[in-house]
Each structure stands twice: as structure tokens, then as C-alpha cells.
Amino acid sequence: MVKLFSAAAGCLALASAVVAQTEYIFEEELGATYRYAVHQPSNWTDETIAPPAILFLGGTGSRYIEGQTQAFERVVSFGGPGWRIDRYNNGSREEADVLAAEQFLAIIPVYEEERPDHEWDIPGVQAVLENARSKFAWDDSRLYLSTYSMGARTAWPMLIANSTMFAAATIAAGVPVLDVNSRTPDINFTGMDLLGQIPIMQYAGEMDYENASQTWEHQAVQEHMEGLGFTNVQLEIIPGAEHGDMQQAPFEAELFYFLLNQTGTATAADVMASGEPASIGSTPTDSAALAAASDNAADSANGAVEDDDSSATTLLFSSTLAGLMAVAGLCVL
């Protein structure tokens, strides 16, 4: 894939001491929808410019079920940008990890119950996005949708319902279908004629044989969009990748460069149905709570932290990466 991000913007300056911060939001007003994690870019110091943001929707394998799966805090690191951010928090300075952790605000809802249709609830996801926007400032013209599996199947109808909200989307291992449980599901092309402007990257695993995510299904979507006269959808087939591989395999540096190169036309009003968006420079983080939470950072990074009480408003988690970094500027082209 061609790297589209400019050379000047591709050089990331790393601070001598980096604090990577993730907040886990437990909002009562979200009701029966989703709790979510927010990672603020750990090296974003310009309070006059809001960072770009990624909304990531994962697959059913990363859902949290109390008493049955790993701690709530860990499911956000199974794949996508959360996986990259977790690696960064544990000391990795691989190019993709640095991009994910330092250049984006990440919003990661957590799927917590088995729904009959095995899909994300779009109004619930929109409620998370609005709630996050009331607390955190990001560049509304650079909000990106990134997805895997169940999230990828949901991406298409979510983009159709919000065709101007996202500046770009990456869709890994999932196409929209009429019945996900069918052995040969029929692809649902309804509404795709509304998606002729938004840049979309599809990723398919060569050895992915799950329903609604096989290579031929992604190719069928590609052909449908091209048949409509659109050139905004691209497809990358990842050699040898099975379905489970796809929650991590596409999330290389090129994916993040692709997103960073895209700018849309959305404003805060496209996200906020009610209330006021957070402003640049606002700090929703309780610094005292953050300092207290940092005492447990090492245990949390290893998945040892248990789920907090759901009635709490926020749980703060941070990882402090000590030591001077021997780079004044890291060029990541």
C-alpha cells in the first residue's frame, strides 16, 4: 500500500518522558448500551489544535461478559488501535504502535452482552460517541471509523446512517449481510450508493472462511461499488491470514497513514444530538484519581485488574513509561 501521509507530518517528535493515559468510562446515562475506553494521544501537547480520533468497533471475540471473560480493561487491547496502544504502553516503539498511541484519540466501546443478531447496536454506538465528545475534544473533520468482524459488518450501515460524520473508514474481515448465521449469506448492498465520497479501505484475509468475511465477499462489495462508478473503496487481501488474524494483521503503519491523510467536512454538530461538545484544552481527567490509579498500572497492563463497579462514573488507568528516550525526532516514513 502506498504511504500517503506527507514526509513533514510523518516525523513524530517523542517526549523525553511519556505518559500514556486511558480512561474507562462508566456512564449511567448510557443505560443498556456500552461502556467504553478513551485513549488520549500520549504525546499531544498542542492545546490549540485538537487531535484526530478513531472510533473502533471490534468483533464478538473481544466482548466482555462479567465473570466469564477477561477483565473489562483487557478487552480493549485484543485488536485494532487498542492492541497497538497496549503494546506502546508496554514499551514498544514500533512505528504502528507510536502512530496509534501518539497521533490519535481512540474511542473503543466494549460489547458486553450477546445480542440475538450478533451485531453492534448503532444507536448505542452513537450514544457512546456523543458521550465521548461531551468530555473530550477532537478534530471533528478527522474522525475515523475503524472496524473488525462484527464491527466491520456494522460499519457499512453505520456509514450509511452517518455518511458525513466520518472522514474515512477501515473495514477488516466483514461485509454487510442479510443473515449473518447463514452458511452462504446474501450481501446487503442497500444504501451503498450513499457512500461514494468517503475513503474506505477493505481488508480481507486470504484464508478467512468465516461467514460474511471471506475474500470473495469483499471482492463482491468492491465490484458493486465500482459498478456504481465509485473509486473511493480499496481492497487489500492479506496473504495467509485467517479470520482471527484479521483483528491485528491490517493494523500496520500504512493503515494509520491512510487515515491521517483524510479530512472530511463534519463538525461537532454531526456528533452531538444534544448538549455541548468539549472544548480544546478542557481536561476531564481528575489528576488525583489518575495519580492514584497509576499505582496499579503495571498490574493493569498485565490484565490483573478486575472489572470495576458499573455504577462508577469513570475509572482512570495510566501507564508511565520512565526513562529518557534517545531520540529528538523519530521519522516514521
C-alpha positions in Angstrom: 0.0 0.0 0.0 1.3 3.5 -0.9 2.0 5.7 2.1 0.0 8.9 1.6 1.0 10.8 4.7 3.4 13.7 4.0 7.1 13.4 5.0 6.9 16.5 7.2 3.9 15.3 9.1 5.3 11.8 9.3 8.2 12.8 11.6 7.0 12.3 15.2 8.8 14.1 18.0 8.9 11.9 21.1 9.0 13.5 24.5 11.7 12.5 27.0 9.1 11.1 29.4 5.8 9.8 28.0 2.6 9.3 30.0 0.1 7.1 28.1 -3.3 7.5 29.5 -6.5 5.6 29.0 -9.9 6.3 30.7 -12.6 3.7 31.1 -16.0 5.4 31.1 -18.9 4.0 33.1 -21.8 6.4 32.3 -25.2 5.7 33.9 -27.0 7.7 31.3 -25.8 5.4 28.6 -28.2 2.8 30.0 -28.1 -0.6 28.4 -25.7 0.3 25.7 -22.0 0.3 26.0 -19.2 1.3 28.3 -16.1 2.5 26.5 -12.4 3.3 26.8 -10.8 6.5 25.7 -7.1 6.8 25.0 -5.8 10.3 24.7 -2.7 10.7 22.5 0.2 10.5 24.9 2.4 13.0 23.1 -0.2 15.5 22.1 0.9 18.8 23.6 -0.7 21.4 21.4 -3.7 22.7 23.2 -4.7 24.9 20.3 -5.3 22.0 17.9 -7.5 19.0 18.7 -6.2 15.6 17.6 -7.8 13.3 15.1 -9.9 10.5 16.6 -10.6 6.8 15.8 -13.8 5.0 16.8 -13.0 1.3 16.9 -15.7 -1.5 16.8 -14.3 -4.9 17.4 -15.6 -8.5 17.0 -17.6 -10.8 19.2 -14.4 -12.4 20.4 -13.5 -9.2 22.2 -16.7 -8.8 24.1 -16.8 -8.6 27.9 -19.1 -10.8 29.9 -18.8 -10.4 33.6 -17.5 -13.5 35.3 -16.8 -15.2 32.0 -14.1 -13.3 30.1 -11.0 -11.3 30.9 -11.2 -8.1 32.8 -13.1 -5.3 31.2 -9.8 -3.3 30.8 -8.2 -6.0 28.8 -10.8 -6.5 26.0 -9.9 -3.1 24.5 -6.4 -4.5 23.7 -7.4 -7.6 21.7 -7.1 -5.9 18.3 -7.2 -2.7 16.3 -5.7 0.5 17.7 -6.3 -0.7 21.3 -3.8 -3.6 20.6 -1.3 -1.1 19.3 -1.8 1.3 22.2 -1.4 -1.6 24.7 1.9 -2.5 23.0 3.1 1.1 23.3 2.1 1.2 26.9 4.3 -1.8 27.5 7.3 -0.2 25.9 7.1 -0.9 22.2 8.2 1.8 19.9 7.3 0.0 16.7 6.2 2.5 14.1 2.5 1.5 14.1 2.4 1.5 17.9 3.8 5.0 18.0 1.3 6.2 15.4 -1.7 4.7 17.2 -0.7 5.9 20.7 0.7 9.3 19.9 -1.3 10.6 17.0 -4.9 9.6 17.7 -7.6 9.9 20.4 -9.2 6.4 20.4 -12.8 5.7 21.4 -13.3 1.9 22.0 -16.8 0.8 23.0 -17.0 -2.6 24.8 -19.6 -5.2 23.6 -21.0 -6.6 26.9 -23.9 -8.9 26.0 -24.9 -11.5 23.5 -27.4 -9.8 21.2 -29.7 -12.0 19.0 -28.4 -10.6 15.8 -24.7 -10.6 16.8 -24.2 -7.0 15.7 -23.4 -3.7 17.3 -26.4 -1.6 18.1 -25.8 1.5 16.0 -27.9 3.9 18.3 -25.9 2.6 21.2 -22.6 3.3 19.5 -23.7 6.7 18.5 -24.6 7.4 22.2 -21.1 6.4 23.1 -19.6 8.7 20.5 -21.8 11.6 21.7 -20.9 11.0 25.3 -17.2 10.9 24.5 -17.5 14.1 22.5 -19.0 15.9 25.5 -15.9 15.0 27.5 -13.0 15.1 25.0 -12.1 17.4 22.2 -11.0 16.1 18.8 -10.9 17.4 15.3 -14.4 16.7 14.1 -13.3 16.8 10.5 -10.8 14.0 11.2 -13.0 11.4 13.0 -12.3 7.9 11.5 -14.2 4.6 11.8 -12.1 1.5 12.2 -13.6 -2.0 12.5 -13.1 -5.7 12.6 -15.5 -8.7 12.0 -18.8 -7.9 13.8 -17.7 -4.3 13.8 -16.9 -4.5 10.1 -20.4 -5.8 9.3 -21.8 -2.9 11.4 -19.5 -0.4 9.7 -21.5 -0.3 6.4 -24.9 0.5 7.9 -23.3 2.9 10.3 -21.6 4.8 7.5 -24.8 4.8 5.5 -26.6 6.3 8.5 -23.9 8.8 9.1 -22.5 9.5 5.7 -20.8 12.8 6.6 -19.7 12.1 10.2 -16.5 10.1 9.3 -13.6 11.3 7.2 -12.6 7.7 6.3 -13.1 4.1 7.4 -11.1 0.9 7.6 -13.1 -2.3 7.4 -11.4 -5.6 8.2 -13.0 -9.0 7.8 -16.6 -8.1 7.4 -19.3 -7.2 4.8 -23.0 -6.3 5.4 -25.3 -9.4 5.1 -29.0 -10.1 5.4 -28.4 -13.0 7.7 -25.0 -13.5 9.4 -25.9 -17.0 10.5 -26.5 -18.3 7.0 -23.8 -20.6 5.6 -23.9 -18.6 2.4 -25.2 -15.2 3.5 -26.6 -12.7 0.9 -24.7 -9.5 0.8 -26.8 -6.4 1.7 -25.9 -3.7 -0.8 -28.8 -1.4 0.3 -27.7 2.2 0.8 -24.2 1.8 -0.6 -24.9 4.3 -3.3 -24.7 6.9 -0.5 -21.0 6.1 0.2 -19.4 7.3 -3.0 -17.3 10.0 -1.3 -15.9 8.6 1.9 -12.5 6.9 1.5 -12.8 3.2 2.6 -10.1 0.6 2.9 -11.3 -3.0 3.0 -9.0 -5.8 4.4 -9.7 -9.5 3.7 -7.7 -12.5 4.9 -6.7 -14.9 2.2 -7.6 -17.9 4.5 -10.6 -16.4 6.2 -13.5 -18.8 5.7 -16.0 -17.3 8.2 -19.4 -16.2 7.2 -19.6 -12.6 5.9 -15.8 -12.0 5.8 -14.4 -14.2 3.0 -12.3 -12.7 0.3 -14.9 -13.3 -2.4 -17.5 -11.3 -0.4 -15.1 -8.4 0.0 -14.4 -8.6 -3.7 -18.2 -8.6 -4.4 -18.6 -5.3 -2.4 -15.6 -3.9 -4.3 -17.2 -4.8 -7.7 -20.6 -3.4 -6.6 -19.0 -0.1 -5.7 -17.1 0.1 -8.9 -20.2 -0.8 -10.8 -21.8 2.3 -9.2 -19.0 4.3 -10.7 -17.2 4.9 -7.4 -13.4 4.7 -6.9 -13.2 5.5 -3.2 -13.2 1.9 -1.9 -10.0 -0.1 -2.0 -9.3 -3.7 -1.1 -6.2 -5.3 0.3 -6.0 -9.1 0.7 -3.6 -10.2 3.4 -1.8 -13.4 2.4 -2.3 -16.4 4.6 -4.4 -14.5 7.2 -7.3 -16.4 8.9 -10.3 -14.7 10.5 -8.7 -14.3 13.9 -5.5 -12.9 12.4 -7.5 -10.0 11.0 -8.1 -8.3 14.3 -4.4 -7.4 14.3 -2.9 -8.1 10.8 -4.3 -5.0 9.0 -3.3 -2.5 11.7 0.1 -1.7 10.4 1.5 1.8 10.0 0.1 2.1 6.5 -3.5 1.9 7.9 -2.8 4.8 10.2 -1.2 6.8 7.5 -4.2 6.2 5.3 -6.4 7.7 8.0 -4.2 10.6 8.8 -4.3 11.6 5.1 -8.1 12.0 5.1 -10.0 15.1 6.1 -13.8 15.4 6.0 -16.3 18.2 6.5 -18.0 17.2 9.7 -18.4 19.5 12.7 -19.3 18.8 16.3 -22.9 19.1 15.5 -22.7 16.0 13.4 -21.9 14.0 16.5 -23.8 15.9 19.2 -27.6 15.4 19.1 -27.9 17.3 22.4 -25.6 19.0 24.9 -22.3 20.8 24.3 -19.1 19.3 23.0 -15.9 19.5 25.0 -13.6 22.4 24.0 -9.9 22.3 23.2 -7.9 22.5 26.3 -10.6 21.1 28.6 -9.3 18.4 31.0 -12.0 15.9 32.1 -9.4 13.9 33.9 -9.2 14.0 37.7 -5.5 14.3 38.2 -5.6 13.0 41.7 -7.6 9.9 40.6 -5.2 9.4 37.8 -2.2 9.5 40.1 -3.8 7.0 42.4 -4.6 4.7 39.5 -1.1 4.8 38.3 0.0 2.8 41.3 -1.8 -0.1 39.7 -0.6 0.5 36.2 1.7 -2.5 36.0 -0.9 -5.0 37.2 -3.5 -3.5 34.8 -1.2 -3.8 31.8 -0.9 -7.5 32.5 -4.6 -8.0 32.7 -4.7 -8.3 36.5 -7.2 -5.5 37.2 -10.7 -6.8 37.7 -13.9 -5.0 36.5 -14.8 -2.0 38.5 -18.3 -1.3 39.9 -20.6 -0.4 37.0 -22.2 2.5 38.9 -18.9 4.4 39.0 -18.6 7.4 36.7 -15.0 6.9 35.5 -12.1 4.7 36.2 -8.8 6.1 35.3 -5.9 3.9 34.2 -2.4 5.1 33.2 0.9 3.6 32.3 4.0 5.8 32.9 6.9 5.0 30.6 10.0 6.0 32.5 13.5 6.9 31.2 14.8 9.3 28.7 14.2 8.3 25.1 17.3 8.8 23.0 15.5 10.4 20.0 14.7 14.0 19.5 12.6 13.2 16.4 11.6 9.9 15.0 10.8 10.0 11.3 8.3 7.3 10.6 8.1 7.4 6.8 
